[in-house]
Amino acid sequence: MIGNLDYSTLQAIWWIIASLVGSLFLFLTFVQGGQTLLFTVPRGDEEKALIINSLGRKWELTFTTLVLFGGALFAAFPKFYATSFGGAYWVWMLILFTFIIQAVSYEYRKKPNNFLGAATYESFLFINGSVGILLIGAAVGTFFTGSSFSLNEYNQVTWQTPYRGLEAARNFFNLSLGLFLVFNARALGAMYLVNNIDHKPLTDRCRQSCWKSFLWSLPFLLFVLVNLLFMPGHAVNPDTGEIFLQNGKYLRNLFGNPVTLLLLLLGLVLVIYGVVLTRFKAKNCGIWYAGIGTVLVGLAVFFLAGFNNTAFYPSTFDPQSSLTIFNASSSHYTLTAMTYVALTVPFVLAYIAYVWKQMDSRKLSMAELQNESPDEMY
Amino acid sequence: MVEQIDLSQVNWARAQFALTAMYHWIFVPLTLGLSFLVAFFESIYVRTANEEWKRLTKFWMTLFGINFAIGVATGIILEFEFGTNWSNYSWMVGDIFGAPLAVEGIFAFFLEATFFAVMFFGWNRVSKGFHLFSTWMVAIGSNLSALWILVANGWMQFPVGMKFNPDTARFEMHNFWDILFSPVAISKFTHATSSGFLLASLFVVGVSSWYLLQERHQTMARRSIIVASVFGLLSAAYVGFTGDEAAYSVAQRQPMKLAAMEGLFDGQTNAPLVAAGLINSAKKPGDNQQPCGMEIKIPGLLSLLANREIGSFVPGINDLVFGNKEHNIMGAVERIEKGRIAVELLRTYKEARKAGNTALAETTLKDFQDFADHLGYGYLRAPAEAVPPVGITFYAFHIMVITGAIFPLVFLLFLYFQARGTLDYQRWLQVLGLFCIPLGYISSQAGWVLAEVGRQPWAIQGLLPVTVANTRLSTGAVQTTFFVFLGLFTLLMIAEISIMLKQINIGPEEN
């Protein structure tokens, strides 16, 4: 069945799957956002412990989604994997460092004899939530602003700057996208904590923090959106494969594909609705609206970058080296095999949702925190 | 391509991968085995409803959690390192290699990540049955992730189910099932996971021995020892069986690795197995020096193990480098010549395509197919490059086997004295149990050193040498990340060991 699909359909399907995983990751960065609240929102160690324990039950989902995002890109678009990871070496290495230090921090922070001290592990979590997300945003920004590289006839990448990817953070568009993601993650984190914790003084502060983070995110979001509408983009001629710079490329993509426009508008509305529910209506369910909204905006962003004959990883140095979903993908056979594998994803999502529901049926409270034995708490 | 190779950069990239993989493998085998042991302990608790078993389960679970976290931390870099440091590899074989990594994420990592939270924080939030189910899911998830990454590694050792596409200049998947059910993949999976079970059993027996020596938590320690010794003994038997299978597989598919494992330079019929010895590091292929000194040999055994046939011929390094007409072995010398022709033809083909010269492209492609099997050899600069580091491979193999042979005896002794009811008085055995923890780790590391160093110079056996697989980076960049990883992972490991020792010292919750 799937094997009969033509190559370009499979390539599109895999761009959608990769976009979905990437967008789900953006939603799950509420963990990272929550980590950045550690130094400002809680009053005292007990409130801090509430936040850590609440986030600590979810951090692995975010981490695993990032790993899957990498795996999906490797399997479906290996040329992107090779070009971007090998080329933008420093930016990816830095992102990975922030996730390495995150992975031990929940478990080790409060354990006796932890060698580095609780404050170090807390700062690890902060670095992951701030620098990590900022750089991921900057890296995604290069899907639009491009990078300076070339590929030879054997597809070996030569990066043209000694900064190897870090130059992305000098571009204000990329930086804005990164900062938007940081503040969006903070807002999501606050909404998640409101939903997950039963301790009014803390959740009240989370509601305010959510609103502040949202306001901080707005100018960066607007800058990104306005730029996207007017910036030129790398288009690909579907007949010849030739890549050329086209004015208003992303504006064309947005209006050329009503689904993308709809995803973007609906996503933005949902995020705003989630924030308003949390801040002004004293509701706890804002995270779901804002979370789904973030996924939809994420999808729109990735679709803008990859569909409608667009180079999703453009080279500003040598446009013909730019990557498109057509020239960067795996073979027909591999995409087919992987599509069969992807059919199991709804099952995976279903058991995650089931377990989440089971575990979160009761909110985390101060009483629970105080009564649990230390080996059942972070 | 060859002229641009920066050897020192490649070696730093290799060192970095080795460093990060070895750090990761310190923590993974314990996760693989301890997850099952914890599941056994909790199953006994649920069956007996004895709170002692719950305390025991929670104690080992705490140690599991501490180890698991750093396993995750050291693991993420490995996936991405294929892209960052081995980008040409990622392009040339990503069509095949990426798939098991993605499948690992979908099938295994989410299972672990989702049920891990229940396992640690769900005691009072979900039913007893669902909690037990979650613990089993974590064990199954951990081992499933091992399956997929070992399928990927098995494919690097014995590439199957693919073909070379000269237009894209990469290898492309041809048959997913051939890759999944490759005999090398199965052998890698069974051998590596069972060695993890063995190591975790040694860990539980060792830590419990320490309690017996301290005369603390003795009931818990004895209970843990019984379960872990049975699991360890069964695992050790399986490790032996799969090890034999793995060695046979190496002999059939990676004869150069086997020759290096045994320090065998001149092929022999009725070849003896070198049980122990010292490698002459000055020995080079084709010279007259003795390869090995102070050897203890077992006559005829290598022929039997390698080919499952008494008196059969086992090729040595010299046969595989210079060829052996009598036994119909094409040596690296000849393969390099053919490989260089293949490289040249591929270049001509691509130029002809670019110039639109279809006729030339077609004839060149036809010629290329005759030499395509040797393409990877075309990138080797000298025949000696086809030989892996003999000393490291030899010693890694022998350390793994010799230490591995001790462990089943240790488990048997523990079970014997426990059955006689005198385990508490066998201080020497308790000391031995404790000593077996580091020994287990050394054995386990040696196994991976053998698997990976023995495959050199290839990233993909026979197809893609490491000198072509790497990213074009400055040596300084890779040196920097090497030392950052060294520092960071060492720091985190010190923290892990310090926490682990403290938790062991605290011991299980008192009744």
Chai-1 contact restraints between the chains, C-beta under 6 A:
chainA,res_idxA,chainB,res_idxB,connection_type,confidence,min_distance_angstrom,max_distance_angstrom,comment,restraint_id
A,R57,B,A117,contact,1.0,0.0,6.0,A-B,restraint_1
A,R57,B,F121,contact,1.0,0.0,6.0,A-B,restraint_2
A,E60,B,A113,contact,1.0,0.0,6.0,A-B,restraint_3
A,L61,B,A113,contact,1.0,0.0,6.0,A-B,restraint_4
A,T64,B,F109,contact,1.0,0.0,6.0,A-B,restraint_5
A,T64,B,F110,contact,1.0,0.0,6.0,A-B,restraint_6
A,T64,B,A113,contact,1.0,0.0,6.0,A-B,restraint_7
A,V67,B,G105,contact,1.0,0.0,6.0,A-B,restraint_8
A,L68,B,G105,contact,1.0,0.0,6.0,A-B,restraint_9
A,G70,B,E79,contact,1.0,0.0,6.0,A-B,restraint_10
A,G70,B,F80,contact,1.0,0.0,6.0,A-B,restraint_11
A,G71,B,L101,contact,1.0,0.0,6.0,A-B,restraint_12
A,G71,B,A102,contact,1.0,0.0,6.0,A-B,restraint_13
A,G71,B,G105,contact,1.0,0.0,6.0,A-B,restraint_14
A,A72,B,A102,contact,1.0,0.0,6.0,A-B,restraint_15
A,F74,B,G94,contact,1.0,0.0,6.0,A-B,restraint_16
A,F74,B,G98,contact,1.0,0.0,6.0,A-B,restraint_17
A,F74,B,L101,contact,1.0,0.0,6.0,A-B,restraint_18
A,A75,B,G98,contact,1.0,0.0,6.0,A-B,restraint_19
A,A75,B,A99,contact,1.0,0.0,6.0,A-B,restraint_20
A,A75,B,A102,contact,1.0,0.0,6.0,A-B,restraint_21
A,P78,B,S90,contact,1.0,0.0,6.0,A-B,restraint_22
A,P78,B,W91,contact,1.0,0.0,6.0,A-B,restraint_23
A,P78,B,G94,contact,1.0,0.0,6.0,A-B,restraint_24
A,P78,B,G98,contact,1.0,0.0,6.0,A-B,restraint_25
A,K79,B,W91,contact,1.0,0.0,6.0,A-B,restraint_26
A,Y81,B,G83,contact,1.0,0.0,6.0,A-B,restraint_27
A,Y81,B,S90,contact,1.0,0.0,6.0,A-B,restraint_28
A,Y81,B,G94,contact,1.0,0.0,6.0,A-B,restraint_29
A,A82,B,S87,contact,1.0,0.0,6.0,A-B,restraint_30
A,A82,B,S90,contact,1.0,0.0,6.0,A-B,restraint_31
A,A82,B,W91,contact,1.0,0.0,6.0,A-B,restraint_32
A,F85,B,G83,contact,1.0,0.0,6.0,A-B,restraint_33
A,F85,B,T84,contact,1.0,0.0,6.0,A-B,restraint_34
A,G86,B,G83,contact,1.0,0.0,6.0,A-B,restraint_35
A,G86,B,S87,contact,1.0,0.0,6.0,A-B,restraint_36
A,G86,B,T471,contact,1.0,0.0,6.0,A-B,restraint_37
A,Y89,B,T84,contact,1.0,0.0,6.0,A-B,restraint_38
A,W92,B,T84,contact,1.0,0.0,6.0,A-B,restraint_39
A,M93,B,T481,contact,1.0,0.0,6.0,A-B,restraint_40
A,L96,B,I77,contact,1.0,0.0,6.0,A-B,restraint_41
A,L96,B,F80,contact,1.0,0.0,6.0,A-B,restraint_42
A,F99,B,I76,contact,1.0,0.0,6.0,A-B,restraint_43
A,I100,B,A73,contact,1.0,0.0,6.0,A-B,restraint_44
A,A103,B,A69,contact,1.0,0.0,6.0,A-B,restraint_45
A,A103,B,V72,contact,1.0,0.0,6.0,A-B,restraint_46
A,A103,B,A73,contact,1.0,0.0,6.0,A-B,restraint_47
A,V104,B,A69,contact,1.0,0.0,6.0,A-B,restraint_48
A,V104,B,I70,contact,1.0,0.0,6.0,A-B,restraint_49
A,V104,B,A73,contact,1.0,0.0,6.0,A-B,restraint_50
A,V104,B,L492,contact,1.0,0.0,6.0,A-B,restraint_51
A,E107,B,G65,contact,1.0,0.0,6.0,A-B,restraint_52
A,E107,B,A69,contact,1.0,0.0,6.0,A-B,restraint_53
A,Y108,B,A495,contact,1.0,0.0,6.0,A-B,restraint_54
A,K111,B,I499,contact,1.0,0.0,6.0,A-B,restraint_55
A,P112,B,K502,contact,1.0,0.0,6.0,A-B,restraint_56
A,N113,B,S498,contact,1.0,0.0,6.0,A-B,restraint_57
A,N113,B,I499,contact,1.0,0.0,6.0,A-B,restraint_58
A,N113,B,K502,contact,1.0,0.0,6.0,A-B,restraint_59
A,N114,B,A495,contact,1.0,0.0,6.0,A-B,restraint_60
A,N114,B,I499,contact,1.0,0.0,6.0,A-B,restraint_61
A,F115,B,I494,contact,1.0,0.0,6.0,A-B,restraint_62
A,F115,B,A495,contact,1.0,0.0,6.0,A-B,restraint_63
A,F115,B,S498,contact,1.0,0.0,6.0,A-B,restraint_64
A,L116,B,A495,contact,1.0,0.0,6.0,A-B,restraint_65
A,E153,B,K350,contact,1.0,0.0,6.0,A-B,restraint_66
A,Y154,B,A169,contact,1.0,0.0,6.0,A-B,restraint_67
A,N155,B,W91,contact,1.0,0.0,6.0,A-B,restraint_68
A,Q156,B,N88,contact,1.0,0.0,6.0,A-B,restraint_69
A,V157,B,S87,contact,1.0,0.0,6.0,A-B,restraint_70
A,T158,B,R472,contact,1.0,0.0,6.0,A-B,restraint_71
A,S330,B,D95,contact,1.0,0.0,6.0,A-B,restraint_72
A,S331,B,D95,contact,1.0,0.0,6.0,A-B,restraint_73
A,S331,B,E172,contact,1.0,0.0,6.0,A-B,restraint_74
A,Y333,B,M173,contact,1.0,0.0,6.0,A-B,restraint_75
A,T334,B,D95,contact,1.0,0.0,6.0,A-B,restraint_76
A,T334,B,M173,contact,1.0,0.0,6.0,A-B,restraint_77
A,A337,B,F176,contact,1.0,0.0,6.0,A-B,restraint_78
A,M338,B,A99,contact,1.0,0.0,6.0,A-B,restraint_79
A,V341,B,V103,contact,1.0,0.0,6.0,A-B,restraint_80
A,V348,B,F110,contact,1.0,0.0,6.0,A-B,restraint_81
A,I352,B,T114,contact,1.0,0.0,6.0,A-B,restraint_82
A,V355,B,T114,contact,1.0,0.0,6.0,A-B,restraint_83
A,Q358,B,V126,contact,1.0,0.0,6.0,A-B,restraint_84
A,M359,B,R125,contact,1.0,0.0,6.0,A-B,restraint_85
A,D375,B,T62,contact,1.0,0.0,6.0,A-B,restraint_86
